[in-house]
Each structure stands twice: as structure tokens, then as C-alpha cells.
Amino acid sequence: MAQEQMIFSVSEANNFIKALLDAVPQLQTIFVRGEISNYKLYPSGHHYFTLKDEGSALKCVMFRGMASKLRFRPENGMKVIAFGRIGVFPRDGAYQLYCSELSAEGVGDLHVAFEQLKEKLFKEGLFDPAHKKPLPKYPKRIAIITSSAGAAVHDMLRILNARWPMSEVVLLPVRVQGSEAPPEIAGALRYANKWQVADLIITGRGGGSIEDLWAFNDERVARAIYASDIPVISAVGHEPDVTIADFVADARASTPSNAAEIAVPDQREIYRRLGALQTRMVQSEQKRVKALREQFEKTSRSRALQDPMAFIDDKRMLLDYTQKNLAALAQQQMAQRQQQFTALAAKLDALSPLKVLGRGYAVARNEQGQILRAAQETAAGEKIEVLLGQGSLSCTVNACNTGGNDDGKNV
């Protein structure tokens, strides 16, 4: 008789397969390389996606607790290496990878997170140069947001004191490494702005690995720097180190020491410039005083000051000379006028009627004194006056001859 075949329920079969898979050590700590597809983030905080290659696909889940440790945001098409265990979800009877760690293939997950946040904030305009504020030329108070135990703060304090001791420095100590660092740095930035503790802020830390500097790649810190009404200098790590804070800040320093150099002027340079200005001012005043002295000496040697009456005498001589010239000019003009008068008088005399009368002609006038030019202008019996070259005749007209020459009738 054949052995009776064991019959499983669906749940029993799924649980049996699950137990088999759970018993395989290689499947409990497994790395799987693939490309993310069908990525979904559920409100519960769990991440569901599929890893695929050219020939196959594997469903994956990353629960909220594990996903909270991700430093980057998974995206479809991203090549990753997932670590976890292979198990069966008995309800669906499907096996899947329960992912506990996820890293980008080829580059570290921190680098991916950096590039993703950088692109996001750039699109939002947080790096826009138009938003960056100018640094105060001579800051009165400087707030330093960094660790009080690091070497960076001592370097900054030393350089600030050497370059510009007139500025007051306020230290706002925060942690600059670890998960607690970003909220502390962002909080210190908000505190400095709320209470206006300074007119310039320096935030940063000394060098380290990308993990050590990661607090300054945190979105919360970036947004706190962007929201700051007080200008912010980012001073993180060394020259090659670049963080998100560097892009958002109003100025970026290559090192904390360089931040102190950027923040304040060098008093030695100011003294040198003031000395140069003082020298120029003294030279300018000396030149002006010399010119005034030369002008004074020239004026003091003038004749007007040495002999005050000489000026009046000169003016008197000038007056006499002018008077003499005016008299000569007047006489010259009188002579010219006299000559003109004599010439005009001679012309007038030549045209005078008396000259005509002197040559034997006569002029007749009626009783009204009007000159008679024709015989018909008078009548017989009318009295007329005849003007001669010497004297005149009172006559009575006996007759008038109106035609031709005089016919010899008596007048």
C-alpha cells in the first residue's frame, strides 16, 4: 500500500517554504545588485520597490525603521546594492528581499544624497546669487556657530583678535557631527536672528571625512542659512571640501581660518592706509600753505602796501593823461565840425537867393508875403513888394502881362 500523501493547506505550505528559506544562512545575509523600478513610498513610511537586471526581477521591501537611516532618496532607474534577507510573506505566498541597507552602486550613498539635495535646492533658488547679502565691512559683533571644543574655533578667535580686535565675538556652541548636529546648528542660526546677537555669522567646523561634515549637508541647516537675515559665512573643512551650506551661504570660506580673514579687515592694512592718507593730507596742506606764503610775500612786496599813496598818485597821473587825451580829442572833433560847418555854409551861401539878388535880380512878394512866380498871381492895382540886392520897393501893379517876356509896361 502506497504511503499516504501529506496534504498541506495554503498557509501551511507557505509557512513551510518560509521556514525552509529562513533556515538557509546564505539567504539571511545577502547582497543583491540591481536596478530600482516600481518604487513606491507608502504613508506608513515603508518603501516598496523591485530590483531587476536583464533577465529577472526581485520584489523588495524596506520597513520604516530601516528606511529612516537612508541618506539618499531611492529613485527608479538607480543602480543599487541592497542588503538584507530573503523571506516569504505567508499571506501572499511570494518571496521577497527584506532590505535593511541600501547603497548606490559605484558611488557612496552620501554622494547621491548630496547631489539630490543640491539639485533640489538649486531648483528652489536657494543658491541664487541675487539672494546673497553683502558682508558688513566693519562688523561690530560676530557670532560663531561651531563646536566649542574644536581647534577651528580657537583658530578663528586668534585670527579675529589679531586682525580686528574691535569686533566683539559671541560663541554659540553646537555639535557639528552626528544626528543631533543639524537641528542644533539650525536652531543656533534661528536664535541668532531672533535676538539679533550679531551683524555677521560664521558657521562651520574643521576638516574630516564626508560623514564628519555631513551636518552641513543637511536640508534643515541649508534652509536656516537661507532664511537668515544676518549675513552668513560658511567655513566647513578644508579647501577641497564642499558642502550644501557653502552653496547657500552669503560667502564661502575655504577653511575656518579663512572665514576669520574674510569676516574682518586687517588692522595693519587699515593703519597702513590711514598712514598713507595722513601723509597725503600733510603734503597737501604743506603745498597749500607754501602757496599761500608765496602769495603773501608777493603781496607784501607790492607797491600798494609799501607806499599806499603811490596807488593814488598813479590813478591821478592816469586821470591827467585821460583828461589830456579827452581835451585833445574834443579839440580835434571841434576842428572837424568847424571845417564841416564852413563847407556847408559855403554851399548854403552859394544857393542863397540873396546872391541872385546881388547880381541884379529882384523878388516880388504880395501883401501876404508870398513870392510871386507868375504875373497871373497878382492883379492891377494890387500892392506888391519888390526885394532888391540892397533894400526893397513898395509898388502898385498897373497892368499884368501874362504872356512871354516883359513888354515894358510900368509896374
PyMOL commands that set and color helices and strands:
alter all, ss='L'
color gray80, all
select helices_A, chain A and resi 10-22+25-28+64-67+109-124+129-131+151-163+181-194+214-217+219-227+244-248+256-263+267-300+303-306+308-350+353-358+375-377
alter helices_A, ss='H'
color red, helices_A
select strands_A, chain A and resi 30-41+47-52+57-62+79-89+94-104+141-146+168-173+200-205+232-236+251-253+363-366+383-387+392-396
alter strands_A, ss='S'
color yellow, strands_A
deselect
rebuild
show_as cartoon
